[in-house]
Amino acid sequence: MLVYRQKDNLIHRLHPLTTVAFVGVIFFLSLLFSHPFFLLGLFVALGAVILASDSYREWKGYLKCTLGMMALLMLINACVAQAGSTVLMAGPRVPGLGNVRITLEELAFGAGMGLRLLVIVSVFCLYTHALHPDKVLKLLSRWGSRSVLAVTLATRLFPLMIEDFHRVTDVQRCRGVKFATGKFQERVHNLGPVASVLLLSSLERSWQLAESMYARGYGSGPRTCYTSELWRPRDHLVILALLVAMVIAVGAAWHGWSAYNYYPRLASVSRDELKTAAAFTFFLSVPAILNRGWKKWPWLQSRI
């Protein structure tokens, strides 16, 4: 696919259902909790798993974009909310906003919501770069083989067309065709042959695909599977850790720790909340911990 790259680590070797379950649990908990310490625990655990999957270079781009949005959220909330009792700065009167007053509670609320956004964006980063999209579609194929086939073809169309476009334009540049210079009409005219070649290659690829499906007997009987994803001990360990983390999350929500009062003053945090958040973070970090042992001790690779 366009962005997925297979890497030699435990995260990429998990069963796709395990990875989907991990992503789904993190996403659900990020919406359930507004408590900053639990959101921070989610971010720490998710960051550890992303680093374990060797996706830091890709994650760095997501972080730069999201941190800018987080700073913007804090700034807008500080200028618009006009709430909180711990005044940090009292500014001049601004038309439409009144007297600008920046409080600690406003900044903390913006940071908390920005942290939630950071977790949500990071979990989609993990889904994109640590889970093969074909394996996800394969999980769904038992409930609708034809619809999954259509989705698979559609998702593959865009990356293949990009590769064809680069290949055709490189050939055209070798022939002296210029795509970046000249008038607008000239550049559009130079792209005309490229579009016709892309159309022709797409038709040829569809014909070859139809012949391949016919030769393999598609639709003539029950579907078969060339390869099957096996459940291994590492998958059971990760699923068990997710279940424990969900139990802890439900218990924290039952005690009212999922919410946090930012206004009028920042609420105090008890030791029980901190201990629960620490245990919560540990169990969600189990994939990263297993990956550490998987790399350090080769004998563990054959055991899990």
C-alpha atoms as one frame of an Amber mdcrd trajectory, in Angstrom:
protein
   0.000   0.000   0.000   0.942   3.669  -0.089   2.288   4.151   3.468   2.409
   0.739   5.156   5.837  -0.903   5.400   6.370  -4.317   6.982   8.976  -4.170
   9.781  10.638  -6.811  11.888   9.100  -6.308  15.317   6.436  -7.885  17.468
   3.851  -5.151  16.841   3.821  -5.865  13.100   3.621  -9.607  13.767   0.539
  -9.473  15.965  -2.691 -10.943  14.691  -4.602  -8.180  12.858  -7.592  -8.638
  15.159  -5.306  -8.018  18.157  -4.021  -4.772  16.659  -7.542  -3.670  15.740
  -8.678  -4.427  19.300  -5.796  -2.386  20.747  -6.552   0.572  18.472 -10.272
   0.355  19.246  -9.721   0.232  23.020  -7.392   3.251  22.966  -9.815   5.212
  20.796 -12.799   4.354  23.033 -10.941   5.248  26.227  -9.745   8.552  24.763
 -13.396   9.523  24.324 -14.439   8.130  27.713 -11.837   9.951  29.818 -11.391
  13.674  30.197  -9.145  13.319  33.241  -5.697  14.633  32.210  -3.726  11.936
  34.058  -5.630   9.116  32.369  -5.270  10.837  29.003  -1.560  11.224  29.694
  -1.409   7.511  30.539  -3.090   6.700  27.232  -0.590   8.873  25.385   2.422
   7.334  27.155   1.252   3.764  26.499   0.357   4.527  22.892   3.662   6.319
  22.331   5.563   3.325  23.714   3.754   0.985  21.312   4.369   3.308  18.337
   8.082   3.494  19.209   8.146  -0.294  19.557   6.682  -0.603  16.058   9.590
   1.487  14.641   7.173   4.148  13.397   8.731   7.166  15.111   9.670   8.902
  11.846   6.075   8.737  10.652   4.704   9.655  14.102   6.906  12.747  14.262
   4.968  14.361  11.413   1.663  13.674  13.171   3.063  15.151  16.397   4.245
  18.379  14.769   0.853  18.997  13.180  -1.140  18.066  16.303   1.031  20.062
  18.719   0.375  23.156  16.605  -3.364  22.483  16.792  -3.019  21.900  20.537
  -1.363  25.301  21.012  -4.113  26.890  18.920  -6.791  25.250  21.078  -5.170
  26.592  24.232  -4.926  30.092  22.768  -8.536  30.185  21.527  -9.896  28.781
  24.790  -7.865  31.273  26.838  -9.189  34.222  24.805 -12.811  33.104  24.443
 -13.781  31.087  27.533 -13.246  33.857  30.109 -13.609  31.424  33.023 -11.505
  30.261  35.919 -10.401  31.986  39.093  -6.587  31.812  38.883  -5.808  34.863
  36.740  -2.400  34.743  35.051  -2.732  37.827  32.876  -5.326  40.567  32.462
  -5.164  42.088  29.011  -6.809  45.075  27.317 -10.379  45.266  26.108 -10.885
  43.637  22.689 -14.003  44.440  20.598 -16.325  41.459  20.616 -14.450  39.677
  23.411 -14.451  42.274  26.173 -11.606  42.386  28.665  -9.207  39.567  27.814
  -8.386  37.565  30.928  -6.137  34.503  30.752  -6.479  32.040  33.617  -4.674
  28.867  34.589  -7.891  26.859  34.318  -8.477  27.941  30.721  -4.974  26.913
  29.698  -5.308  23.599  31.555  -8.637  22.842  29.870  -7.177  23.609  26.423
  -4.154  21.430  27.191  -6.407  18.568  28.328  -8.533  18.663  25.197  -5.401
  19.012  23.093  -3.992  15.915  24.801  -7.138  14.008  23.867  -6.710  15.140
  20.257  -3.074  14.039  20.411  -4.106  10.551  21.533  -6.753  10.222  18.799
  -4.385  11.348  16.036  -1.627   9.051  17.343  -3.915   6.027  17.427  -4.772
   6.566  13.765  -1.035   6.866  13.083  -0.517   3.440  14.672  -3.414   1.985
  12.671  -2.000   3.356   9.411   1.633   2.368   9.865   1.482  -0.822  11.951
  -1.448  -2.701  10.421  -1.612  -3.957   6.862  -4.886  -2.767   5.289  -5.327
  -5.998   3.348  -5.307  -7.956   6.603  -8.074  -5.751   7.991 -10.182  -6.313
   4.888  -9.460 -10.027   5.141 -11.000 -10.035   8.624 -14.201  -8.597   7.158
 -14.316 -10.849   4.090 -16.330 -13.588   5.827 -19.274 -11.151   6.171 -19.224
  -9.823   2.605 -16.694 -11.125   0.103 -17.943  -9.029  -2.823 -18.080  -5.758
  -0.910 -14.616  -6.414   0.539 -13.331  -7.118  -2.977 -14.712  -3.773  -4.150
 -13.111  -1.947  -1.197  -9.778  -3.718  -1.796  -9.741  -2.742  -5.465 -10.697
   0.843  -4.629  -7.999   1.231  -1.961  -5.354  -0.202  -4.270  -6.380   2.015
  -7.181  -4.978   5.258  -5.787  -1.452   3.985  -4.912  -1.142   2.177  -8.263
  -2.210   5.255 -10.198   0.364   7.353  -8.323   3.108   4.865  -9.263   1.956
   4.880 -12.891   1.842   8.677 -12.932   5.419   8.984 -11.660   6.657   6.384
 -14.126   4.940   7.979 -17.131   6.004  11.519 -16.224   9.625  10.372 -15.805
   9.537   8.882 -19.300   8.025  12.069 -20.683  10.700  14.198 -19.010  13.381
  12.058 -20.647  11.770  12.983 -23.966  12.019  16.689 -23.160   8.450  17.341
 -22.016   8.276  20.021 -19.292   5.514  19.853 -16.690   6.673  22.553 -14.241
   7.495  25.405 -16.635   5.642  27.276 -19.360   2.161  28.703 -19.515  -0.786
  27.072 -17.806  -2.291  25.976 -21.119   0.991  24.375 -22.176   1.307  22.415
 -18.933  -2.274  21.162 -19.226  -1.593  20.173 -22.841   1.545  18.251 -21.787
  -0.486  16.316 -19.200  -2.951  15.135 -21.863  -0.820  12.185 -23.075  -0.136
  11.217 -19.465  -3.871  10.983 -18.742  -4.447   8.817 -21.823  -1.635   6.457
 -20.804  -3.047   6.214 -17.260  -6.465   5.348 -18.664  -4.985   2.695 -20.954
  -2.902   1.131 -18.162  -5.969   1.051 -15.872  -8.006  -0.772 -18.520  -5.191
  -3.273 -19.105  -4.833  -3.864 -15.362  -8.575  -4.440 -14.965  -8.498  -6.947
 -17.856  -5.546  -8.804 -16.310  -7.260  -8.819 -12.921 -10.447 -10.259 -14.417
  -8.460 -13.009 -16.159  -6.618 -13.806 -12.932  -9.859 -14.032 -10.939 -11.431
 -16.248 -13.602  -8.390 -18.554 -13.648  -8.587 -18.892  -9.861 -12.274 -19.736
  -9.966 -13.573 -16.670  -8.154 -17.291 -16.994  -7.430 -17.463 -20.641  -8.499
 -17.631 -22.046  -4.966 -16.767 -21.443  -1.331 -13.852 -19.072  -0.884 -10.490
 -20.496   0.062  -7.596 -18.849   1.845  -4.002 -19.035   0.651  -2.583 -17.980
   4.025  -4.168 -17.849   7.458  -3.287 -15.650  10.417  -2.467 -17.746  13.471
  -3.274 -16.896  17.061  -0.082 -17.016  19.080   0.644 -16.636  22.809   1.600
 -12.981  22.291  -1.902 -12.266  20.988  -3.478 -13.885  24.034  -1.203 -11.848
  26.337  -2.093  -8.563  24.625  -5.825  -9.324  24.617  -5.652 -10.269  28.316
  -3.845  -7.003  29.095  -6.503  -5.063  27.175  -9.261  -6.768  29.162  -7.543
  -5.895  32.448  -7.093  -2.282  31.272 -10.791  -2.110  30.360 -11.763  -3.433
  33.803  -9.573  -0.773  35.421 -11.122   1.888  33.167 -14.655   0.802  34.044
 -13.747   0.847  37.739 -12.280   4.330  37.422 -15.386   5.562  35.627 -17.555
   3.955  38.323 -15.697   5.959  40.986 -16.159   9.134  38.955 -12.496   9.451
  37.988 -13.110   9.559  34.247 -14.184  13.224  34.467 -12.177  16.148  35.782
 -13.322  19.592  36.934 -11.237  22.372  35.444 -13.525  25.225  36.576 -13.708
  27.314  38.674 -10.483  25.855  40.117  -8.465  22.834  39.122  -9.663  19.839
  41.111  -7.198  18.011  43.300  -6.021  14.515  42.348  -5.978  11.733  44.946
  -3.326   9.052  45.285  -5.858   6.376  44.340  -6.437   8.129  41.029  -2.691
   8.301  40.357  -2.208   4.612  41.246  -5.133   3.625  39.017  -3.785   5.706
  36.131  -0.329   4.108  36.568  -1.781   0.560  36.512  -3.965   1.543  33.569
  -0.869   2.755  31.661   1.160  -0.352  32.492  -1.353  -2.837  31.089  -1.831
  -0.792  27.913   1.971  -0.789  27.494   2.165  -4.603  27.464   2.716  -4.803
  23.642   5.746  -2.511  23.944   7.079  -4.512  26.922   6.692  -7.792  25.023
   8.415  -6.264  21.994  11.362  -5.264  24.204  11.781  -8.826  25.421  11.135
 -10.194  21.934  14.117  -8.229  20.599  16.410  -8.769  23.580  15.979 -12.520
  24.030  15.788 -14.539  20.771  14.488 -17.604  22.607  11.379 -15.600  23.535
  10.461 -15.213  19.853   9.785 -18.944  19.572   7.853 -19.001  22.848   5.382
 -16.205  22.132
